[in-house]
Each structure stands twice: as C-alpha cells, then as structure tokens.
Amino acid sequence: MTSTKSILIAVCLAGLLLIVNPGETVQAQGRAEKPLRVLIDASKDGGVWWFPQHKTFDQKQKHQGKIVADFLRGQGWEVTELPRGEVITFEKLRDTDVVVRVPAYYSYTPDELLAYEASVAAGTRVLLLCDGNRNDSLAHMFGLRFESLSRFGSVRQWVRHPLTAGLKKQDLTWTSISEAPSNAVLLAWLGLSETNPRPVLGYLTYGKGYLVFVGQALVSRHPNHSFAAGLVNTILHHTPEEIRQHSMAVRRVPEEPLESLPRLLEPAPDATLPQREIGAWRFDWEDDPAAKGYELVVLGPAAVFPIVNTVTTSSEYVVPARDGYIADHNLLGWSWRVRSQYLNGTWGPWSRVRRFNVSPRIIKAPN
C-alpha cells in the first residue's frame, strides 16, 4: 500500500508542473516549452519607436517604444525589438509567434516585401501598425492605404470581436483607413456618421496566416497599455479560422448631439496661425455653465502625440511662442478640439474637430 501511495503522489506532483501562469516556461517530463515570442519590427522606424536613439539601437536603453515593449514582456512574453536598418528575412519572421510592425518611415526592399508575403502565407500572424506615411510599401502590398491626417478621439462604433476589446474608452491619436481590399474585414470606426465613416481597425486573412491592421502607433505616454497587449494577446491565441468564426454583430454607441457644448470659437475653420517662433497660438471656446474645467487637445497633421493635451479651468488657452519652427511638410491640416469636465468628475462629449494651418517660415536673406 505504501508503494502504491507513493506512486500516486509522484504522479500528482508531476501533473502540477503543468499548471503555471500564461507566458511562463512550462516544464513536464524533462522538456521545456519556450514562452510565446513577439517580434517588434522597428527596422524602418523614423523616430516614433526608437527616439531619442538615432545611431545605435539598444532595446535595453531608453526609447519611446520601450515602455510598450516592457509592458508586453510583463505579460510573460519573449519580446525582441529589431533595430533600425535590420534586414527582414523569411526566417526571422517565421521564427516568432506574432510580428508587430511599427509605423514605417523608410521603405522595404523588394526581397523584404517578398519575405513578409511568403511568411504570412505560410502562417505568420502580423499586427500592422500604420500612420499617415504615404510610402508604406508593406501596407500597399496587402492593398491597404491610410489617410495622411491624424485624429484624436475615441472609437464610437465597432463590431463585437476579440480584436475590438478595450476600444470604447481609448482616447488616442488615430489614422483612418482610406483603402482596403474587398476581402478585408473592418471592425472599428471613429464617429457615428453613416455617410462618412472613418475605419481604423480591421483584419485580412492571407494564406495560412493573417494580418491585423490598425491606424495606431500604440506608442503612448499613458502607463496603461492594455489595448496594445490585448491586441497582441488575441493574435497570439487565435488561428485564422477562429478569427473568422467570431460573431460579427455591430454594436452602436448612442449618438451625441451635433451641437453639444463646448462650441469652438477661435481660431476659425482653416485659419492660418503663425510659426511658433513668431507668435502665440490662442484657442477660445464658449463657456459651459455646468463645467468646472476643460480638456484641450491640439494635434499635428500626422502626429503620434498631441502638441497640446492640457486641462484648464478657463474657456480659453494660449500656447506661448517658443524657439523652433514647423517644417513645410507639416503646415497644413492641424486640428483642435475641447471637452468639458463636470463637478462630479465626469467628462462630456468632445466638441467637433476644427482644422487650422500654420504659416510658412520666413527666412531672411543674408546681408
């Protein structure tokens, strides 16, 4: 009896070795299973991911993408960040569970594009992050194009799907999808307009793999990166067949009044503001009698981060003049919007987005 009991205890203990947290190394019968692997392709980054690094790139040193990568590592995943200039190959892409491609500024070579196409067809799962860069050859290869202007706000309409979890409270900077292939499935839109929808998230099955595309850099100064982690986690644990089989019932959010407070006053629509080095920028809106404060967001035409994101108790705000200037390719398509905060701490709806431009820089001729 003693011998039998000892055998049963040994069997139970061996079984307990299989019960571990997701992402941890699993060991049973002398074999070790590697943690799930995430490859971040920042090889064509223009500064969104690797800034302030610019010559040598070290994932252990400070850079804008590190907080996101470390958050993913905190889920128990093995995360590798490719440095700028790294050559993409089929082998690198296939030797991972999910590839996260950060917005590309530099172009891929034809061989690198073929490596992506072949690896996705063979089963690679890719999260394609995009911004307003018109030279994103990888997105173009899969039939995807994005608008050149960014918008700050929340997703207001989406499809019930694992890929849309956590979207409804995300005030982020988005770039809308302007073109997608006919077999792509769009999942989330900014605003509620039926005549001018602005999709920002979708997926595309391709061979044995699939591509999730989103108009987001996912590089945020906010400490909570649950949206990024949720997207990666969903892709890690869902095959193309499982993604296709999920319910596609559209969920709508109640429409906001078109003229809800606060109403914007100045600058007027399409006004031209001076260069930052020449003069201040003044933003003015109507008082909301029920508000104790306001949040103002000012966004560049293709920016990842707002140039202004502040809370004020006044119904106007002045951005003072400062050293530095706006480059010629960023003069058109700036935007601003405001929302009220009420006495109980809740936030009202965002105002309509209003666009403005910046005057060209005046360069004095040498004497």
C-alpha positions in Angstrom: 0.0 0.0 0.0 2.8 2.4 0.9 4.4 1.8 -2.5 1.1 2.5 -4.4 0.5 5.7 -2.4 4.0 7.0 -3.2 3.4 6.4 -6.9 0.1 8.3 -6.8 1.7 11.3 -5.1 4.5 11.3 -7.6 2.0 11.3 -10.5 0.0 14.2 -8.9 3.2 16.2 -8.4 4.2 15.7 -12.0 0.8 16.9 -13.1 1.2 20.1 -11.0 4.2 21.0 -13.0 1.9 21.7 -15.9 -0.2 24.3 -14.0 1.6 27.6 -14.5 0.7 31.2 -15.4 0.4 32.1 -19.1 3.7 33.1 -20.6 5.8 31.2 -18.0 8.1 28.4 -19.1 6.3 25.1 -18.9 8.3 22.0 -17.8 7.0 18.4 -17.9 8.7 15.1 -18.3 12.1 16.8 -18.7 11.0 19.1 -21.6 10.9 22.9 -21.6 8.4 24.9 -23.7 9.5 28.4 -24.7 7.4 31.4 -23.8 5.3 33.0 -26.6 7.5 35.1 -28.8 6.8 38.6 -30.1 9.0 40.2 -32.7 8.7 44.0 -33.0 9.8 45.1 -36.5 11.1 48.6 -35.9 13.6 48.3 -38.7 12.0 51.0 -40.8 11.2 53.3 -37.9 11.7 57.1 -38.5 11.7 58.1 -34.8 8.3 57.0 -33.4 9.7 53.9 -31.8 13.5 54.4 -31.3 13.6 58.1 -30.4 15.9 59.5 -28.9 18.2 56.8 -30.2 19.4 57.5 -33.7 22.8 55.9 -34.5 23.0 52.7 -32.4 19.8 51.0 -31.2 19.6 49.0 -28.0 16.3 47.7 -26.7 17.6 47.9 -23.1 18.2 51.6 -23.3 15.6 54.4 -23.1 13.4 54.9 -26.2 9.8 55.8 -26.8 8.8 52.2 -27.6 10.4 50.7 -24.6 7.5 51.3 -22.2 5.2 49.3 -24.5 7.7 46.5 -25.1 8.3 46.2 -21.4 4.6 46.1 -20.8 4.4 43.2 -23.2 7.3 41.5 -21.5 5.3 41.9 -18.3 2.7 39.5 -19.8 5.3 36.8 -19.8 6.1 37.0 -23.5 9.6 37.0 -25.0 9.9 40.3 -26.9 12.6 41.2 -29.4 12.9 44.7 -30.9 14.6 44.9 -34.3 16.9 47.9 -34.7 16.6 50.4 -37.5 18.4 49.1 -40.6 17.9 45.4 -39.7 17.3 43.3 -42.9 14.0 41.5 -42.8 14.1 37.8 -43.9 11.6 35.0 -44.1 13.4 33.1 -41.3 13.2 36.0 -38.9 9.5 36.4 -39.4 8.7 32.7 -39.2 10.7 32.2 -36.0 8.2 34.0 -33.9 4.5 33.8 -32.8 3.4 37.3 -33.6 5.2 40.1 -35.6 4.3 43.7 -34.6 5.3 46.1 -37.4 5.6 49.7 -36.0 4.8 52.5 -38.5 7.4 52.6 -41.3 9.2 55.7 -42.4 11.8 54.0 -44.6 10.9 51.7 -47.5 11.3 47.9 -47.5 13.4 46.3 -50.3 11.6 44.0 -52.8 13.2 41.0 -51.0 11.9 42.1 -47.7 8.4 42.5 -49.1 8.6 39.0 -50.5 9.7 37.7 -47.1 6.6 39.3 -45.5 4.3 37.9 -48.1 5.7 34.4 -48.0 5.8 34.3 -44.2 2.2 35.4 -43.8 1.1 32.9 -46.5 2.9 30.2 -44.5 1.2 31.1 -41.3 2.8 34.2 -39.7 0.4 36.5 -37.8 1.2 40.2 -38.2 -0.1 43.3 -36.3 0.5 46.1 -38.8 0.6 49.5 -37.1 0.2 52.4 -39.6 0.2 56.2 -39.6 -0.2 58.8 -42.3 3.1 57.9 -44.2 2.2 57.5 -47.9 5.3 55.4 -48.6 4.4 52.4 -46.5 5.2 49.8 -49.2 4.3 46.9 -46.9 0.7 48.2 -46.3 0.4 48.9 -50.0 1.4 45.3 -50.9 -1.6 44.0 -48.9 -3.9 46.6 -50.5 -4.0 48.9 -47.6 -3.8 52.7 -47.5 -4.2 55.2 -44.7 -5.1 58.9 -44.7 -2.4 61.5 -44.2 -4.1 63.3 -41.3 -4.3 62.1 -37.7 -7.4 62.5 -35.4 -7.5 62.5 -31.6 -10.6 60.8 -30.2 -12.4 57.5 -29.4 -13.8 54.7 -31.4 -17.5 55.2 -31.4 -18.7 52.2 -33.5 -17.3 48.7 -33.6 -18.1 45.1 -34.2 -18.2 42.6 -31.4 -15.0 40.7 -31.8 -11.9 39.8 -29.7 -9.8 42.4 -31.6 -12.1 45.2 -30.5 -11.9 44.5 -26.8 -10.9 47.6 -24.8 -11.6 50.1 -27.6 -14.5 52.2 -26.2 -12.6 54.2 -23.6 -9.4 54.8 -25.6 -8.9 58.5 -26.4 -5.9 58.1 -28.7 -4.4 59.5 -31.9 -5.8 57.6 -34.9 -5.2 57.5 -38.6 -8.2 56.4 -40.7 -8.1 53.6 -43.3 -8.8 55.1 -46.7 -8.5 51.9 -48.8 -8.7 48.1 -48.1 -9.1 45.0 -50.2 -12.5 43.6 -50.7 -11.8 40.5 -48.5 -10.7 42.6 -45.6 -13.0 42.8 -42.5 -13.3 46.3 -41.0 -14.0 46.3 -37.2 -14.0 49.8 -35.8 -14.8 53.3 -36.8 -14.3 56.9 -35.4 -17.6 58.8 -35.1 -21.1 57.7 -36.0 -21.6 59.1 -39.4 -23.1 56.7 -41.9 -22.2 58.9 -44.9 -18.5 59.4 -44.0 -17.3 56.5 -41.9 -13.7 56.5 -40.7 -12.5 52.9 -40.2 -9.4 52.5 -38.0 -9.1 48.7 -37.4 -9.6 45.5 -39.4 -8.1 42.2 -40.4 -7.2 40.3 -43.5 -6.6 36.5 -43.8 -3.8 35.6 -46.2 -2.9 32.0 -46.9 -2.4 30.2 -43.6 -1.8 33.4 -41.7 -3.5 36.8 -41.2 -2.8 40.5 -40.9 -4.5 42.8 -38.3 -4.1 46.4 -39.4 -4.8 49.5 -37.3 -4.3 53.2 -37.7 -2.3 53.5 -34.5 1.3 53.6 -33.4 0.5 52.2 -29.9 3.3 54.3 -28.5 1.6 56.2 -25.7 2.9 58.1 -22.7 0.0 56.7 -20.7 1.1 53.9 -18.4 -1.8 51.6 -19.3 -1.1 49.7 -22.5 -3.9 47.2 -22.1 -5.2 47.9 -25.7 -1.8 47.0 -27.2 -1.4 44.0 -25.0 -5.0 42.9 -25.7 -4.4 43.0 -29.5 -1.2 41.1 -29.3 -2.7 38.5 -26.9 -5.7 38.0 -29.2 -3.5 37.4 -32.2 -1.2 35.0 -30.2 -4.1 32.8 -29.2 -6.4 32.8 -32.3 -5.9 31.0 -35.6 -7.2 32.5 -38.8 -10.1 30.1 -38.7 -11.0 31.1 -35.1 -10.8 34.8 -36.0 -13.2 34.3 -38.9 -15.8 32.4 -36.8 -16.4 35.1 -34.2 -19.7 36.9 -34.1 -20.0 39.9 -36.3 -22.9 41.7 -34.7 -22.4 45.5 -34.9 -22.6 47.4 -31.6 -23.5 51.0 -31.7 -22.9 53.8 -29.2 -25.7 56.4 -28.7 -25.2 59.4 -30.9 -24.0 62.6 -29.3 -25.8 65.9 -30.0 -24.2 67.6 -33.0 -24.0 71.0 -31.3 -23.1 69.9 -27.7 -21.0 72.2 -25.6 -18.4 73.5 -25.7 -18.7 75.2 -29.1 -15.4 76.3 -30.7 -14.8 80.0 -31.4 -11.2 80.8 -32.4 -9.2 80.1 -34.4 -11.9 80.0 -37.2 -12.1 76.9 -39.5 -9.0 76.7 -41.8 -7.4 79.8 -40.2 -3.6 80.2 -40.5 -1.7 80.6 -37.3 1.9 82.0 -37.1 5.0 79.9 -36.8 5.7 79.0 -33.1 8.9 81.1 -33.1 7.0 84.2 -34.2 3.8 84.3 -32.1 1.5 82.5 -29.6 -1.5 80.3 -30.5 -4.8 81.3 -28.8 -7.7 78.8 -28.6 -11.1 80.0 -27.4 -14.5 78.3 -26.9 -17.9 79.0 -25.4 -18.3 78.7 -21.7 -20.2 75.6 -20.5 -22.1 76.7 -17.3 -22.0 73.2 -15.8 -18.3 72.7 -16.3 -15.6 73.0 -13.7 -12.8 72.6 -16.3 -11.9 71.7 -19.9 -9.5 69.5 -21.7 -7.9 70.8 -24.9 -6.1 68.7 -27.5 -4.1 70.2 -30.4 -2.7 67.7 -32.9 -0.3 68.0 -35.8 -1.3 66.6 -39.2 0.4 63.2 -38.9 1.4 63.3 -35.2 1.6 60.4 -32.8 1.4 62.7 -29.7 -0.7 65.9 -29.4 1.4 69.0 -29.2 -1.0 70.2 -26.5 -3.1 68.0 -24.2 -4.0 70.0 -21.2 -6.7 70.7 -18.6 -7.7 74.3 -17.8 -10.4 76.0 -15.8 -10.7 78.8 -18.3 -12.6 78.7 -21.6 -9.5 79.8 -23.5 -5.9 78.7 -23.6 -2.8 80.3 -25.1 0.2 78.3 -26.3 3.1 80.7 -25.9 5.6 81.4 -28.6 8.8 79.3 -28.3 12.0 78.5 -30.1 11.7 76.1 -33.0 9.6 76.0 -36.1 7.0 73.9 -38.0 8.6 72.3 -41.1 7.0 73.0 -44.5 5.6 69.4 -44.9 3.6 69.8 -41.6 2.0 73.2 -42.3 -1.5 72.0 -43.4 -4.1 70.0 -41.5 -3.6 70.8 -37.8 -6.6 70.1 -35.6 -8.0 71.0 -32.1 -11.0 70.0 -30.0 -12.3 70.5 -26.4 -14.4 68.7 -23.9 -15.9 69.8 -20.5 -15.3 68.2 -17.1 -18.3 68.4 -14.7 -18.4 68.9 -11.0 -18.8 65.1 -10.3 -15.6 64.5 -12.2 -17.2 63.0 -15.4 -16.3 64.2 -18.9 -18.7 65.4 -21.5 -18.5 64.6 -25.3 -15.7 66.1 -27.4 -16.5 69.1 -29.5 -16.4 68.9 -33.2 -12.8 68.8 -34.6 -11.7 72.1 -36.2 -8.8 72.3 -38.6 -6.2 75.1 -38.9 -2.9 75.7 -40.8 0.4 77.2 -40.0 2.1 79.9 -42.0 5.4 79.1 -43.8 8.6 80.1 -42.1 10.1 83.5 -43.2 13.8 83.1 -43.8 15.7 86.4 -44.0 18.2 86.8 -46.9 21.8 87.3 -45.8 23.1 90.9 -46.0 
